[in-house]
Amino acid sequence: METVKYETCPRCNSIDVRNNVYIKKGESIRIYVECAKCGGFVARYALTKYTSDKPYESLLQNLRMERFPGSRTVAKTIEEFSTHVSEAFEHVKKLRDTVKEKRKVEEIIVEIEKT
């Protein structure tokens, strides 16, 4: 199963949101999603990895924590990473525009966990 939906404010139904990135040493990075229209709480996420619009720099940050057998492996990983992030982003946008998901994110998560 695969689906995409906009985050929607439970108060005013706006899809305009702000991501507040909370970073504290020793804890998972958390994103607190705030409605840009009314300021209400929308959602919270915990991250395992972070990739910005500069995938090369993001990958280098991730690579610092891993060991690779040689420079060819690193070069290939960098190329695949940048391509993968761009392709995945385009796929998500196309899916978002074709699938009109009506369920809440929590409902989608529960359904996926059942399968």
Residue frames relative to the residue before (quaternion, step in Angstrom):
aa qw qx qy qz dx dy dz
M 1.0000 0.0000 0.0000 0.0000 0.00 0.00 0.00
E 0.0056 0.7827 -0.6201 0.0523 3.52 -1.07 0.80
T 0.1498 0.7826 -0.5914 0.1242 3.57 -0.87 0.93
V 0.1529 -0.7616 0.6235 0.0886 3.56 -1.30 0.33
K 0.0915 0.7821 -0.6155 0.0317 3.55 -1.13 0.60
Y 0.5291 -0.5885 0.4988 0.3534 3.53 -1.26 0.38
E 0.4711 -0.5832 0.5580 0.3558 3.53 -1.23 0.47
T 0.1024 -0.8011 0.5892 0.0230 3.57 -0.93 0.91
C 0.4669 -0.6754 0.4961 0.2823 3.55 -0.89 0.92
P 0.4135 -0.7231 0.4916 0.2541 3.62 -0.78 0.96
R 0.6385 0.5338 -0.3265 0.4481 3.61 1.20 -0.40
C 0.8542 0.1267 -0.0042 0.5043 3.56 0.63 -1.18
N 0.4453 -0.7329 0.4089 0.3121 3.61 1.34 0.04
S 0.3824 0.7169 -0.4942 0.3091 3.58 1.18 0.39
I 0.3021 -0.7331 0.5755 0.2003 3.57 -1.20 0.57
D 0.5176 0.6132 -0.4243 0.4197 3.59 1.28 0.13
V 0.0812 0.8265 -0.5436 0.1216 3.55 -0.40 1.27
R 0.2768 -0.7096 0.6218 0.1825 3.52 -1.39 0.34
N 0.2560 -0.7425 0.5964 0.1654 3.55 -1.04 0.79
N 0.1517 -0.7665 0.6215 0.0574 3.54 -0.71 1.15
V 0.1971 -0.8072 0.5514 0.0751 3.58 -0.38 1.29
Y 0.1072 -0.8027 0.5865 0.0123 3.56 -0.58 1.22
I 0.0190 -0.8048 0.5913 -0.0478 3.56 -0.64 1.17
K 0.0887 0.7733 -0.6201 0.0978 3.54 -0.82 1.06
K 0.5397 -0.6527 0.4298 0.3132 3.55 -0.80 1.06
G 0.8157 0.2496 -0.2072 0.4789 3.54 -0.97 0.98
E 0.7145 0.3774 -0.2478 0.5344 3.61 1.26 -0.04
S 0.5995 -0.5321 0.4422 0.4024 3.56 -1.27 0.32
I 0.5004 -0.6044 0.5167 0.3426 3.55 -1.16 0.62
R 0.1151 -0.7990 0.5887 0.0424 3.56 -0.89 0.95
I 0.2233 -0.7388 0.6239 0.1225 3.50 -1.14 0.80
Y 0.1289 -0.7576 0.6373 0.0577 3.54 -0.79 1.08
V 0.2204 -0.7948 0.5578 0.0925 3.55 -0.51 1.24
E 0.1045 -0.7996 0.5913 -0.0112 3.53 -0.76 1.19
C 0.4654 -0.6524 0.5156 0.3034 3.58 -1.00 0.76
A 0.3865 -0.7368 0.5098 0.2189 3.59 -0.76 1.05
K 0.6506 0.5287 -0.3143 0.4454 3.58 1.19 -0.46
C 0.8358 0.1666 -0.0627 0.5194 3.61 0.68 -1.08
G 0.4928 -0.6854 0.4175 0.3361 3.61 1.24 -0.20
G 0.4722 0.7037 -0.4248 0.3184 3.59 1.25 0.09
F 0.5673 -0.5730 0.4750 0.3523 3.53 -1.34 0.42
V 0.1800 -0.7946 0.5747 0.0776 3.57 -0.89 0.99
A 0.7755 -0.2260 0.1983 0.5551 3.59 0.78 -1.01
R 0.1924 -0.7376 0.6255 0.1664 3.54 -1.37 0.14
Y 0.1052 -0.7809 0.6149 0.0329 3.55 -1.05 0.89
A 0.2255 -0.7138 0.6387 0.1781 3.56 -1.25 0.51
L 0.2613 -0.7958 0.5327 0.1213 3.57 -0.82 1.00
T 0.2795 -0.7147 0.6072 0.2060 3.52 -1.25 0.51
K 0.7746 0.0085 -0.0050 0.6324 3.59 1.16 -0.65
Y 0.2224 -0.7657 0.5920 0.1170 3.52 -1.24 0.51
T 0.0322 -0.7734 0.6332 0.0000 3.55 -0.95 0.93
S 0.2447 -0.7824 0.5582 0.1281 3.57 -0.78 1.02
D 0.6862 -0.4366 0.3558 0.4604 3.56 -1.27 -0.29
K 0.6339 0.4248 -0.3268 0.5576 3.56 1.32 0.19
P 0.1463 -0.8597 0.4798 0.0963 3.58 0.50 1.20
Y 0.5947 0.5725 -0.3758 0.4211 3.60 1.05 -0.60
E 0.6843 0.4677 -0.2903 0.4783 3.59 0.87 -0.93
S 0.6311 0.5298 -0.3335 0.4580 3.58 1.02 -0.77
L 0.6548 0.5059 -0.3174 0.4633 3.56 0.95 -0.84
L 0.6338 0.5321 -0.3420 0.4452 3.58 0.92 -0.82
Q 0.6152 0.5334 -0.3426 0.4686 3.58 1.04 -0.75
N 0.6825 0.4806 -0.2858 0.4707 3.59 0.93 -0.93
L 0.6509 0.5409 -0.3198 0.4259 3.58 1.01 -0.79
R 0.5592 0.6199 -0.3895 0.3891 3.58 1.10 -0.55
M 0.7121 0.4524 -0.2439 0.4782 3.54 1.15 -0.62
E 0.7020 0.4248 -0.2600 0.5091 3.61 1.27 -0.13
R 0.3223 -0.7171 0.5805 0.2117 3.55 -1.27 0.38
F 0.1111 -0.7913 0.6003 0.0338 3.56 -0.98 0.93
P 0.5430 -0.6633 0.4102 0.3114 3.58 -1.04 0.75
G 0.8296 -0.0696 0.0536 0.5514 3.64 1.06 -0.42
S 0.6883 -0.5090 0.3346 0.3940 3.53 -1.32 0.30
R 0.5914 0.5616 -0.3792 0.4372 3.63 1.09 -0.56
T 0.6366 0.5260 -0.3209 0.4638 3.55 1.00 -0.81
V 0.6514 0.5089 -0.3130 0.4676 3.58 0.96 -0.84
A 0.6575 0.5144 -0.3103 0.4547 3.61 0.88 -0.93
K 0.6628 0.4970 -0.3011 0.4723 3.57 0.95 -0.88
T 0.6385 0.5312 -0.3185 0.4569 3.58 0.98 -0.83
I 0.6457 0.5182 -0.3191 0.4612 3.59 0.97 -0.86
E 0.6656 0.5047 -0.3022 0.4593 3.58 0.87 -0.93
E 0.6821 0.4889 -0.2864 0.4622 3.58 0.87 -0.96
F 0.6277 0.5534 -0.3342 0.4336 3.56 1.02 -0.82
S 0.6837 0.4876 -0.2876 0.4605 3.59 0.79 -1.02
T 0.6618 0.4981 -0.3005 0.4729 3.56 0.94 -0.89
H 0.6633 0.5221 -0.3058 0.4404 3.57 0.89 -0.95
V 0.6625 0.5035 -0.3157 0.4559 3.60 0.86 -0.91
S 0.6710 0.4959 -0.2992 0.4629 3.60 0.88 -0.91
E 0.6768 0.4857 -0.2929 0.4693 3.59 0.88 -0.92
A 0.6520 0.5131 -0.3212 0.4565 3.59 0.94 -0.82
F 0.6407 0.5237 -0.3214 0.4604 3.59 0.98 -0.83
E 0.6622 0.4914 -0.3045 0.4767 3.61 0.91 -0.87
H 0.6319 0.5325 -0.3266 0.4588 3.59 1.00 -0.80
V 0.6594 0.5072 -0.3069 0.4623 3.59 0.92 -0.92
K 0.6557 0.5066 -0.3217 0.4581 3.62 0.93 -0.81
K 0.6537 0.4982 -0.3178 0.4728 3.62 0.96 -0.82
L 0.6498 0.5121 -0.3120 0.4670 3.56 0.95 -0.88
R 0.6317 0.5421 -0.3216 0.4513 3.57 0.98 -0.87
D 0.7116 0.4643 -0.2589 0.4595 3.57 0.97 -0.85
T 0.7187 0.4219 -0.2591 0.4883 3.61 1.18 -0.39
V 0.7170 0.3722 -0.2315 0.5420 3.60 1.10 -0.66
K 0.1666 -0.7819 0.5947 0.0852 3.56 -0.73 1.03
E 0.1009 -0.8429 0.5285 0.0050 3.52 0.35 1.35
K 0.1774 -0.8117 0.5534 0.0591 3.57 -0.75 1.11
R 0.5848 0.6023 -0.3746 0.3936 3.60 1.17 -0.47
K 0.5366 -0.5784 0.4992 0.3583 3.54 -1.30 0.38
V 0.6423 -0.5291 0.3839 0.4002 3.57 -1.18 0.56
E 0.6326 0.5446 -0.3337 0.4380 3.60 0.95 -0.85
E 0.6511 0.5134 -0.3129 0.4632 3.61 1.00 -0.81
I 0.6386 0.5208 -0.3220 0.4661 3.57 1.01 -0.81
I 0.6522 0.5230 -0.3074 0.4545 3.57 0.94 -0.93
V 0.6532 0.5087 -0.3161 0.4633 3.60 0.90 -0.90
E 0.6604 0.5103 -0.3155 0.4517 3.60 0.92 -0.86
I 0.6650 0.4955 -0.3047 0.4684 3.59 0.93 -0.86
E 0.6581 0.5162 -0.3138 0.4493 3.61 0.97 -0.78
K 0.6126 0.5547 -0.3421 0.4472 3.59 1.18 -0.55
T 0.7149 0.4641 -0.2619 0.4526 3.59 1.04 -0.71
